[in-house]
């Protein structure tokens, strides 16, 4: 039953991904012309596995944002500002398995789904490089990034994934 639910979720996500990819690609092209680009803010989204259709899995999303530092010139102040040029959002649903055997199946399915999604993100990012800003610093990390975890419910799905 877990495999069937995982397959159904994957089909649903592929449908969402293909429809959001078309609109996001058009938005990214327009944004690239404005020197602020986002090549796939929600172009890739993934979900883990729920144990049954009536089970209430905790939902949330993990966002990874990449920034570039730009000089800000104003009348009274000078400094750097961080401008987001790419954002990836991965939608996550965490299941609560009832038995130990279900737990291992859910964990394997979740790992596989997240790995597949991460590889799709990497593949997409490697094929669309025209929006990446030039490296202007000699520092170790020219593009700082921020990872944020947003919970849709107050059930603490991040603790279930053992993130915190």
Secondary structure, 3 states (H helix, E strand, C coil): CHHHHHHHHHHHHHHHHHHHHHHHHHHHHHHHHCCCCCCCCCCCCCCCCCCCCCCCCEEEEEEEEEEEEEEEECCCCEEEEEEEEEEEEEEEEECCCCCHHHHHHHHHHHHHHHHHHHHHHHHHHHHCCCCCCCCCCCCCCCCCEEEEEEECCCCCHHHHCCCC
